Amino acid sequence: MGTLTARGEELLRLAHERPDLTRAEAARTLGTGTGTTADLVARLTSAHLIDERPAAPGGGRGRPTRHLVPHRAGPLVLGAVVSHEGWAVGAVALGGAPVATERGTHDGGDGTAVLRAVRAAAGRLRRRAPGRVRGLGVAVPGLVHDGHLLDAPILGWRGLDLRAALAAEGEVFLAGNDATLAAVGEARRGAATGAAVHLHLHVDAGLGGAVTTGGHPLEGAHGLAGEFGHVPFGDPAVRCPCGAHGCWGTTLDGTAFARALGEAPPGDPVSYARRALERAAAGDEDALHAARAVGTSLGRGAGGLVNALDADLVTLGGLAARLLAVVPDEVRGACEDGLMRSRRSAPPALVPAALGDDGPLTGAAELVWSQLWERL
């Protein structure tokens, strides 16, 4: 349990949510007087949680206000992401600002070795900021059971214990699906800030995503919500690696491009899809035809989910964002065609994720910060 008062915690949260907040803005938002606000700021500064930076000189009258910024010796959290091809670990300060990041690649063969590399990078970041790291959040490409056990079927990783491999004593630890945490990142720091109900769709080796409300993910009864790739929007004749037929994800990945191009299933579907989209963007007619078919499936499914979830914004990550860039008419047109008539007059915006590959790391760090306020 931390030592902050309720008002102090409220101000600290506000400074995190609104980087470079001024003391005057904080007073207005909290409804506190200048004296009370000054006292709160002084307490947080003495606790090495925030600091103040003078405003840039201006020509206005009166005393210039001051901006609230992270304290140079203040707390940090670590966000980590493991993808199908690489990993990254970043130290994140109050306000979401990255302080330092380490990255690496892997061949997908040994999940335990990948986690060792992530743990080593996290250790190096801790040593660069001794005593300041308060927690670690990790985003992974698969299902996370009971908050720490990873199954990543495409990589062949089963039952990896993320907590045992990565958690440090005395720190907050959490783990989640990469697409879910990317959605959190977009809702907190990216293209979906302010959205009431936000749908995020991410395509790489499969299709994942999440729904956020007020910046928080809808997790489901077992923490496994967002497996949109396995809704039956696809061809019933096509079997998915999950064992079901007709999964939507099979119409969007590299194998979908291969079928459209009349080629054998690729060994690396992510790289294959990227190359196909590069060819389509360069004007290759066969690849463009395949991209249009895949983009139409993406848009149609997105429209169906908007109808079901009443989302007011859709963000697209990974290969989905690239599809939107290469065949925007097909993606947006199919989405609007799939909407109920009552929604077509004001269809939800369909936009690329603003954070790109950093979305999952950002979301992981944000959820760790969410668990820290009462501990500081």
C-alpha positions in Angstrom: 0.0 0.0 0.0 1.4 3.4 -1.0 1.4 6.7 1.0 -0.5 8.9 -1.4 -3.7 10.7 -0.3 -6.7 10.2 -2.5 -6.2 13.7 -4.0 -2.5 13.0 -4.6 -3.4 9.8 -6.4 -6.0 11.6 -8.5 -3.4 14.2 -9.5 -0.8 11.6 -10.3 -3.3 9.7 -12.6 -4.1 13.0 -14.3 -0.5 13.8 -14.9 -0.1 10.3 -16.5 -3.1 10.6 -18.7 -2.3 14.1 -19.9 1.4 14.5 -20.4 2.8 18.1 -19.9 -0.3 19.1 -17.9 0.0 22.5 -16.4 -0.6 23.2 -12.7 -3.4 25.6 -13.6 -5.1 22.9 -15.8 -4.7 20.4 -13.0 -6.4 22.8 -10.6 -9.3 23.3 -12.9 -9.8 19.6 -13.7 -9.6 18.6 -10.0 -11.6 21.5 -8.8 -9.0 22.5 -6.3 -7.7 25.9 -5.4 -4.2 27.1 -6.3 -2.9 26.6 -2.8 -4.2 23.1 -2.5 -2.9 22.2 -5.9 0.5 23.7 -5.1 0.7 21.6 -1.9 -0.3 18.4 -3.8 2.4 19.1 -6.4 5.0 19.7 -3.7 4.2 16.4 -2.0 4.4 14.5 -5.2 7.7 16.2 -6.1 9.2 15.4 -2.7 8.2 11.8 -3.2 10.1 11.8 -6.5 6.9 11.1 -8.5 6.6 14.3 -10.6 8.5 17.4 -11.2 7.7 20.8 -12.7 9.1 22.5 -15.7 8.6 26.2 -16.3 6.5 27.2 -19.3 8.1 28.7 -22.3 8.5 32.5 -22.1 5.5 34.3 -23.5 4.2 37.8 -23.8 1.1 37.4 -21.7 0.5 39.0 -18.3 0.6 37.3 -15.0 2.8 34.6 -13.5 3.5 31.9 -16.1 2.1 28.5 -15.2 4.3 25.4 -14.8 4.1 22.0 -16.5 4.0 18.7 -14.6 6.5 16.2 -15.9 7.9 12.9 -14.7 10.5 13.2 -12.0 14.0 12.3 -13.2 14.3 9.8 -10.4 10.7 8.7 -10.6 9.2 5.3 -11.1 9.3 3.4 -14.3 7.5 0.3 -15.7 8.8 -2.1 -18.3 6.7 -3.1 -21.3 7.7 -6.1 -23.3 6.4 -7.6 -26.6 7.2 -10.9 -28.2 6.2 -11.3 -31.9 6.6 -14.2 -34.3 9.9 -12.8 -35.4 11.3 -10.7 -32.6 11.0 -9.1 -29.2 11.4 -5.7 -27.5 11.5 -4.4 -24.0 11.1 -0.8 -23.1 11.2 1.3 -19.9 8.3 3.7 -19.7 8.0 6.8 -17.5 4.9 8.4 -16.0 3.0 9.9 -18.9 3.8 7.1 -21.3 7.2 8.4 -22.4 9.7 5.7 -23.4 13.0 6.1 -21.7 15.0 3.3 -23.2 14.3 0.2 -25.4 16.1 -3.0 -26.3 15.2 -5.2 -29.3 16.1 -8.5 -30.7 15.1 -11.2 -33.2 14.4 -14.9 -32.9 13.6 -17.8 -35.3 10.6 -19.0 -33.3 12.2 -22.4 -32.5 12.8 -22.2 -28.7 10.3 -20.2 -26.7 12.3 -20.7 -23.5 15.3 -19.1 -25.1 13.3 -16.2 -26.3 12.0 -15.5 -22.8 15.6 -15.7 -21.5 16.6 -13.0 -23.9 13.6 -10.9 -22.8 14.5 -11.4 -19.1 18.1 -10.4 -19.8 17.1 -7.2 -21.5 14.7 -6.4 -18.7 17.5 -6.9 -16.2 19.8 -4.5 -18.1 17.1 -1.9 -18.1 16.6 -2.3 -14.4 20.3 -1.9 -13.8 20.3 1.4 -15.8 17.6 2.7 -13.4 18.3 1.0 -10.0 15.3 0.9 -7.7 13.0 2.7 -10.1 11.3 -0.2 -12.0 7.9 -1.1 -10.4 6.5 -3.6 -12.8 6.6 -5.6 -16.0 3.8 -6.2 -18.6 4.4 -8.6 -21.5 2.4 -8.9 -24.7 2.6 -12.3 -26.5 1.3 -13.8 -29.7 -1.1 -16.4 -28.3 -3.5 -17.3 -25.5 -2.5 -16.5 -21.9 -4.2 -18.8 -19.4 -4.5 -17.9 -15.7 -2.6 -14.7 -16.3 0.7 -16.4 -17.0 0.6 -19.6 -19.1 1.3 -19.0 -22.8 0.0 -21.2 -25.6 1.2 -19.9 -29.0 0.1 -22.6 -31.5 1.6 -21.0 -34.6 5.0 -21.0 -33.0 4.5 -24.4 -31.3 5.0 -23.0 -27.8 2.8 -24.7 -25.2 2.4 -24.0 -21.5 5.3 -21.6 -21.2 5.2 -20.0 -17.7 5.7 -16.3 -18.3 5.6 -15.4 -14.6 8.3 -17.9 -13.7 10.4 -16.8 -16.6 10.0 -13.0 -16.4 8.6 -11.7 -13.1 10.8 -10.0 -10.6 10.2 -10.1 -6.8 8.2 -7.2 -5.5 7.1 -5.9 -8.9 3.7 -6.0 -10.5 3.6 -8.6 -13.3 1.0 -9.1 -16.0 0.8 -10.8 -19.4 -1.7 -10.7 -22.2 -2.4 -11.3 -25.8 -0.5 -8.9 -28.1 -3.6 -7.8 -30.1 -5.5 -7.1 -26.9 -2.7 -5.0 -25.5 -2.2 -3.2 -28.8 -5.9 -2.2 -28.5 -5.2 -0.9 -25.0 -2.3 1.1 -26.4 -4.4 2.6 -29.1 -7.2 3.5 -26.7 -4.8 5.1 -24.1 -2.1 6.7 -26.4 -3.0 6.2 -30.0 -5.8 6.6 -32.6 -8.6 5.5 -30.3 -8.3 8.0 -27.4 -11.7 9.2 -26.6 -13.6 6.5 -28.3 -16.6 5.1 -26.4 -16.5 1.6 -27.9 -13.3 0.8 -29.9 -12.8 -2.3 -32.0 -9.2 -3.2 -32.8 -8.2 -5.8 -35.5 -4.7 -7.0 -36.0 -3.5 -9.4 -38.7 -0.1 -11.1 -38.9 0.2 -14.9 -38.7 -3.5 -14.9 -37.7 -6.3 -12.4 -36.8 -6.7 -11.1 -33.3 -8.1 -8.1 -31.7 -10.0 -6.6 -28.8 -12.8 -4.3 -27.8 -12.1 -1.5 -25.4 -14.4 0.8 -23.5 -13.1 3.8 -21.7 -9.5 2.6 -22.4 -10.1 -0.8 -20.8 -10.2 -4.1 -22.7 -13.2 -6.4 -22.6 -11.5 -9.6 -21.3 -14.2 -12.2 -21.3 -15.1 -14.8 -18.7 -11.7 -16.5 -19.0 -9.6 -13.6 -20.3 -9.7 -14.9 -23.8 -12.0 -12.4 -25.5 -11.0 -11.0 -28.9 -10.4 -14.2 -30.9 -12.1 -12.7 -33.9 -10.1 -14.8 -36.3 -12.2 -17.8 -35.3 -15.7 -16.4 -35.9 -17.2 -18.2 -38.9 -16.9 -15.4 -41.5 -14.7 -17.6 -43.8 -15.1 -20.4 -46.3 -16.6 -23.5 -44.6 -14.5 -25.7 -46.9 -11.3 -24.3 -45.4 -10.1 -25.9 -42.1 -8.3 -23.5 -39.7 -5.3 -24.7 -37.6 -7.5 -24.3 -34.6 -9.5 -27.3 -35.8 -12.7 -25.5 -36.9 -13.9 -24.9 -40.5 -14.7 -21.4 -41.9 -12.7 -19.3 -39.6 -12.4 -15.6 -40.7 -8.7 -15.6 -40.1 -8.1 -18.1 -42.9 -9.3 -15.5 -45.4 -6.9 -12.8 -44.2 -3.5 -14.4 -43.7 -0.7 -15.5 -46.0 -2.5 -18.7 -46.9 -5.4 -16.7 -48.2 -3.1 -14.8 -50.5 -1.5 -18.1 -51.7 -4.9 -19.6 -52.5 -5.9 -16.5 -54.4 -2.6 -16.6 -56.3 -2.9 -20.4 -57.0 0.3 -21.1 -55.0 1.2 -23.6 -52.3 0.7 -22.7 -48.7 3.7 -20.7 -47.6 6.1 -21.8 -44.8 6.2 -18.2 -43.5 2.7 -16.8 -44.0 3.5 -13.4 -42.6 6.5 -12.7 -44.9 4.6 -14.1 -47.8 1.6 -11.8 -47.2 4.0 -8.8 -46.9 5.6 -9.6 -50.2 2.2 -10.1 -51.9 1.1 -6.7 -50.6 4.3 -5.1 -51.8 3.7 -6.6 -55.3 0.1 -5.3 -55.2 1.2 -1.8 -54.2 3.7 -1.9 -57.1 0.8 -2.7 -59.6 1.2 -6.4 -60.0 -2.3 -7.4 -61.3 -2.4 -10.9 -59.8 -1.3 -9.7 -56.4 -3.7 -6.8 -56.6 -6.6 -9.1 -57.3 -5.6 -11.2 -54.3 -5.3 -8.1 -52.1 -8.7 -6.9 -53.2 -10.3 -10.3 -52.2 -8.5 -10.3 -48.8 -9.4 -6.6 -48.2 -13.0 -7.2 -49.0 -13.1 -10.0 -46.4 -11.5 -7.8 -43.8 -14.0 -5.0 -44.5 -17.0 -7.2 -44.5 -16.1 -8.8 -41.2 -15.3 -5.5 -39.6 -18.8 -4.3 -40.6 -20.4 -7.3 -39.0 -18.6 -6.8 -35.8 -19.5 -3.1 -35.7 -23.1 -4.1 -36.0 -22.8 -6.6 -33.1 -20.7 -4.4 -30.8 -22.0 -0.9 -31.7 -18.4 0.3 -32.0 -17.8 3.9 -32.9 -14.2 3.4 -34.1 -12.2 0.6 -35.8 -8.4 0.6 -35.7 -6.4 -1.8 -37.9 -2.9 -3.1 -37.0 -0.3 -5.2 -38.7 -1.1 -6.5 -42.2 -4.7 -5.1 -41.8 -3.3 -1.6 -41.8 -1.2 -2.4 -44.9 -4.3 -3.8 -46.6 -6.2 -0.5 -45.8 -3.3 1.4 -47.4 -3.1 -0.8 -50.6 -6.8 -1.4 -51.3 -8.7 1.2 -49.2 -11.8 1.2 -51.5 -12.3 -2.6 -51.0 -11.8 -2.5 -47.2 -13.9 0.6 -46.6 -16.5 -0.3 -49.2 -17.1 -3.8 -47.9 -17.3 -2.5 -44.3 -20.0 0.0 -45.2 -21.9 -2.5 -47.3 -22.0 -4.8 -44.3 -23.4 -2.2 -42.0 -27.1 -2.1 -41.0 -29.0 0.7 -42.8 -29.3 2.7 -39.6 -25.5 2.9 -39.3 -24.7 3.9 -42.9 -25.4 7.6 -42.5 -22.6 7.8 -39.9 -20.3 4.8 -40.3 -17.6 4.4 -37.8 -14.1 5.6 -38.8 -11.8 2.9 -40.0 -8.2 4.0 -39.4 -4.7 2.5 -39.2 -3.4 2.0 -35.7 -1.3 5.0 -34.8 1.3 3.2 -32.7 2.2 0.5 -35.2 4.5 -2.2 -33.9 4.8 -0.4 -30.6 1.1 -0.8 -29.7 1.4 -4.0 -27.7 4.4 -2.7 -25.7 2.6 0.5 -25.0 -0.6 -1.3 -23.9 1.3 -3.6 -21.6 3.0 -0.7 -19.9 -0.3 1.2 -19.5 -2.0 -1.8 -17.8 1.0 -2.0 -15.4 0.7 1.7 -14.6 -3.1 1.1 -13.9 -2.2 -1.3 -11.1 0.4 0.9 -9.5 -1.5 4.0 -8.3 -2.4 2.6 -4.9 1.2 1.2 -4.4 3.1 4.5 -5.0 
